Amino acid sequence: MVDAAAPFAKPELEFLIEASKRVNFVVFALTKTDAYPGWRTILEDDRAQLQAHAPRFGSAPWFPVSARLAELAMTMPREAAPELIRESRIAELQHALIDLAGKGHLLAQTNVLRAVRSEFIRLDLQVGDRMKATDPDPGDMAKAKADRAALAARKRTESRQWSLALNTETQRARVEATGRLRNYVTALQEDFLNKIEKGKGEEIKGLPQEVDRALHALSVRLSHDLEFRFRKVAERTLAQVFGPHELQFVLRRLNATLRHALATKPRRDGGGPDNVMIAMSAGGMAFMAGRGAVAGASALGASALIGGSLLIPVAGVGLGLAAGAFILYRRRVQTDRQQARVWLREVLGEARAALSDEIMHRFTDLQYALTLALDDAIERRLQQLDAHIAEIDKALAEDKASRAKRKAVLQAERDGLRARVKQVDEVLVRARSLAPARPTEEQT
């Protein structure tokens, strides 16, 4: 969902660049076209930015829509509604999404294939290092020993600095997430206050249902925002500890440690006992936006320089009105605008407090999990360097024929990996045909 008010902002573009590394294709909806007559210019600017920075999404279909016109059409006489519905362009987007939903299993499989491709590339890099060890250069031995000594020294002298850096990154991201939440809730409150001011009796009576839907949408948006920020905290922290060439060796075990540390944290009751207006759930351990089906293989971000991906399992936040909010509305409000305003402020205030508390706990859990994962990753990287040094020693002790034989075996393994990558690429190219067609020029 992209706003027609302005082209992509930097955070949005960064998110799409990262997503393009793990998602085969997307569908874009350009919203609020009724409010911005120049939306076609914004659309072309957005497409140009995608082509330049995330070319995989450069040919993705765009659907300009107006939810306001679609809602207005529902209140118009039957003979006038079709024209507004056509202008809203909602039908084209609905048909495209229904078509995609029918191919949901295939879409999930393509994203799994893209993650598998990243794993093949990581394995290819490891086999390449093992091939170098079969034909050892004294300089490689010296470099491996120097890398091991440097990492061990950094672990002794900089572990406190890494801990402080992780704490700083976590706190900064938590403040940013809380600020975004405040902006979301403020915008929501202003929108509903305007509806209360301008709405008629029946519209005011239906306010709880609208607020309930809006809170659910807010929770989905916040879940995506937390996913993005969690990944950024982890990537920035890793970048301070490991170089790009080292990340490929620690990512897989780091992912397993993160999953274990986060999954074994005791679950808290979402919302707390004092929330009579809000029902909140932070369901079981799964990936954001219901992607649990591909949780084992889906990639939630990584450096562009590595073949693997950083996986952070995060429970999605569910939010909506509790029964008490509906009961209180019926008793106190009905069509009273003043009471409706009071009720709205109470509901949104409680929602904001509950979500702020949840954000604080989420970042605390993330900091704990990353601390454990980093310690484990450093230890295992030291063990890998020890094994690499031992392999070079073994190769130096072997005769030339034995080294050539071992190198041939590794070359065959590498050729097999590259053949699989080529096969996956061919399947992914064919899978692009699953994307819905662009709207015609007449439709836009």
N, C-alpha and C positions, 0 to 999 in steps of 0.2 A: 504494500500500500504506500503510495507516494503522493504527497500533497502537491497540488498544482500551483501553490503560491510562489515557489522558488525551485531552482535546480537542486540536485543532490547536495546536501551539506557534507563536510569532510567526514564526520563519524559514520554517516550512512554509506558513503562511498567506500570507506575502509571496511565496513561490515560486508558489503557486496564483493569486494576484492577477495576477502577471506572465504566467503561462501562459494565463490566461483571455483575454489580449489577442491571442493568436496561435493558440490551439487551439480548435477548434469545440466539442468535447465530450470527456469523459473517463469512465472507469469506475473506481469506488473499491472497494477490498477492505479491509474492517475485520478485522484479524487478531487472533488470540489471544482469541477470544470464550470459550473454555473456561476461561481463567485469570481473566477479569474478568466476574462475573455482572451487573454494572451496565453492560454494553456498550451496551444500548439507549439509556441516557441519554447516553452519550458520542456515539452515532450521531446523536441528535437535536441535541446541541450542535454537532457538526461541520456538520450540514446548516444549522443556523441561522447559523453563522459564514460559510458559503459564500454563503448567501442575502444576507447583509448586505454582504460584502466582495467576493465574486466571483460575482455573480448568474447569470452564464452557466453556472456549474457547479452552481447551486442545485438544479436538477432532475435532476442526473446520477444514474444508478443506483448503489446501494450494495449490496455483497455481503458480509455478515458471514460469516467463515469461521474454521475451526480446523484448522490444519495438523497439530497434535499428535493430534487425534482421528482424522484421516485416516490418519496414520502408524500409530496404534494399531490401526486397523481392519485394516491389512495383516497384523498378527500374530495376529489373533483367528480363532477357528474360523469356517467359512463361514456357519453359521447366525446367528452373533452380529455379523458384520461389517456387514451392511446397515444396522442401526440406528445404528451409529457413523458410517457414511458419510453417512447422512441428517442426523445431528446436526452433522457437520462442515461441511455446506453447500458442500463443494468442487465438487460436480457442477454446481451452478447457475453458479458462476463459470467453470468450464471451458467450459460450453456457451456462455456469453456471449462469452468470449474467442475461441472457435472461430468463432462467428458474426461477430465483428468482424474476425478474420483473413481471413475470406472476402470482406470488403468493404475489405481493406487499401488497394487502389488508389484507391477512392472516398474513403476517409478522408484519404489523402495529398493528393488533389486539393482537398478542402475546406480543408486547412491552407494549401495554396498559394494558394487563393482569398482566404483571410483576409489573407495577406501582400500579395497584389495589391491588396486593398482599402486597406490601409495606404499603399501606394504611390500609389494614386489620390488619397487624402486629402492626401498631401504635395504632389502636383502641383497640386491644387486651391488649396492655400495659396499656392503660388508664382504661379499665374495671378492670384490675388487681388492680390498685391503688384505684378504687372506692370500690372494694371488701374488701380491707384492711381497708377502712374507716368504713365499716359496723361492723367490729369487732375491734374497736379502741383500740390502746395501748397508754397509756399516753406518751410514748416515741415518737409515731408518731405525736401527737399534738405538743410536744415540738420541734420536728425536723421541722415540717411545719412552725411554728412560727419563728424558727431560720432562716430558708431559706428565709422567707419573709423579716425579718429584715435585713439580710445580703444583699439581692438584693436591697432593698430600700437604704441601706447605700452606697452600691457600686454605685448606680445611682447618689447619691448626690456627692460622692467624686471622682469617677473615670470616669465620663462622658467625661471630657476633655481628659483624657488619651485614652479612646476608640476612640474618634474623631481623635486624633493624630495617633493612631495605624492604623485606617482605611485609613487615608491620606498616611501614610508610605507604607502600603501594595499596595494601588492603584498606587502610583508613581513608586514603584519598579516594579510592573507588567507592567506598561506602558513603562518603559525603556526597560524591557526585550522584550516586544512585538515589540517595534521600532527596537531593535537590530536584532530580527529575521527577520523583514521585510527587513532591510538593507542586511542581508545575502542572503535572497531569491532573491532580485533584483540583487545583485552582481553576484550570480551564473547564473541567467537568462541572464544577459548581457554578461558574459563570453561565455556562450553556443552559443548565437546568433552571437557574434563576430567571433567565430570559424567557424560557418556556413557561414558567409559572406566571410571569408577568403578562405574557401575551396569550396564554392558553385559555380555552373555554372550560366549562364545567366538566365535561366528559374527558377532556385531555388531562385535566388536573387529577381526576380520579384514577387515570391510568398511569400516573407518575411512578408508583413503586415498580411496576413491571419494566418501565424504561430504565429506571435507576439500576435495577437488578441486572439487566442486559449490559448496561454501561460499565458496571463494576466487573462483570465477567470479562468484558473486552479490555478493561484496565489491567486485570490480573494477567491476561495473556501478553499484553504489551510489556508489562513489568517483567514477566518471566523471560521474554526475549532479551530485554535490556540487561537483566542479571546474567544471563548466559554470556552475552558479549563482554561484560565487565569482568566476569570471573576468568574468562579466557585471556583477556588482556593482562590481568594481574599475574596470572601464571606465566605468560610468555615473557613479560618484563622481568619477572624474578628469575626465570631460567636463563635469560640472556645475560644476567649479571654473574651467573655461576658457570655456565658452559658456553663455549664458542659454538658457532653454527655447525662446524664439522664434528663436534662431540655430541650434539643433541640426538643424532640418529642412533647413537649407541645406548642412550638412556631412556628414550621415550617409551618403549614398550613396557619396561618394568615400572617406570614412573606412572604410567596410566593404571597399571594393576594396583599399585600402592594407593593411588588417589581413590580408585573405586572402592577398595577395601576400607580405607580410613573414613570415607564419607558414608558408606553403606552401613558401617557398624556403629555410627553415632545413634544414640537413642532418639526415637521420634518424639516430637513434642506435640501436644494438642494445639492445633492451629486456632488462633483467635483468643484463647483463654476463657476463663469462666465468667468474666465481667462483660463480655460482649453479647448484648441481647439484641442488637440491631444487625450485626454482621456475622455471617457464617464463612469461615475461612478454612481451607484445607491445604496442607502441603503434602500431597499424597506420597505413595511409595517411591523408592529411588528409581528414577527414570529420566530420560532426556527431555529437555524443554519441548513444549508444544506437542506432547504425545508421541515423541519419536522413539518410544521404548522398543518398538519392533526391530529397530536397527541399532539399538543401544550398544550392542557388542562391537559393531564395526563402523558406525557412523563417525566421521571426523569432525570435531568441533573447533578446528582451527590449528594452525601450525605456522612456523616460519616458512617463508617461500624458499628457503635454502635447503630444506630437508625433505626426505622422502616420506617420513612418518607424520603423525598428527597427534596433537595433545587432546586427550579425551577427559572431559570433566563432567561426571554424572551429577545432575542437579535436579531436585524435585521441583516440578512446576507448581506455581501458586494458583489455587482456585479461590475465587472470592465472589460472594453474592449476598443478598439480603437474607437475614434470618427470619423465622416466622414472627418473632416479636416486632420486627419493623413493619410488616404488613398489618398486624393487629393494631399497633399503635397508630398507624396511618388511618385505618378505618374509624377508630375511636375519636381521634383528635382532629383530623384534617377534613376528609371528604372534599368539599370544594372551597375551603377557607384558604385563601392565598397566603395570609400571614402565617398560619400554622404549617402550611406546606413548606414555607421557607425555613421555619424553625426545624421541622422534621428533616429536611434535606441537609441542613448544616450539621445536625446531630449524626446522621448516617455517614456523611462524608468525613466528618471529624473522627468517628470511630474507625472507619475504614483506613484512613491515613495512619492512625495510631497503630492499628494492628499490622499494617504492612511495614511501617517503620521498624516495629519490633522484629518482624520476620526478617527484614533486610539485615538488621544488626546480628541476629543469630546466624544467618547464612554466611556472612563474611567471617564471623568468628570460626565457624566450622571449616570454611575454606582455608583460613590461615593455619589452623591446626593440621589439616590434611596435607597442605603443601609443605609444612615444616617436616612432617614425617617422611613425605615422599622425597624431598630434597636430600635429607640425610641418607636415606636408603639408596638414592640414585648415585650419590657421590661414592659411597662404599662399593657399589657394584661397578662403577666406572673404574675404580682403582683395581678391582679384581679383573676386569676386562683387559686393562693395560698390562697387568701381570701375565695374563694368559697370552697376550700378543707378543710380549717379550720372550716368553718361553717358546712360542712357536717359531720365532726368528732364530733362537738358539738351536732349536731342533733342526731347522732347515740348514743352518751353517754346518751342523754335524753330518748331514746327509751328503751322499755323492750327487753328482750332477744328474745322473739318470733318474734317481728317485725323485729329485725335485721336479724334473720335467714331467714325470708321470703324475705327480700330485697336482701340478699346475694344469695338466690336460684335463684331469677330473674336474677341477674347479672351473675351467673354461667351459666344459660341457654343462655344468650346473648353471653358469652365468648365461650361456646361450639359451638354455631352457627357460630361465626367468624372463629374458628379453622377448622370447617367443610368446610367452604368456601375456606380457605387457602389450605386445602387438595385437594379440587376440582380443584382449579387453578393450583396447582402443577401437577396434573395428566394431565391437558390440555397442560401445558407447556412442559411436557415430550413428549407427542404425537406430539407437534408442532416441536420438534427437527428433526423429519423425513422430514420436508420441506427443510432442508439444502441440497445443492447439494453434490453428492458423491465426495470423494477424487479422484484425478487423480490416475490411476494405476501406478505401479512401472515402467511399460514400458514407460508411458508418462513422468515420472519424471527422 
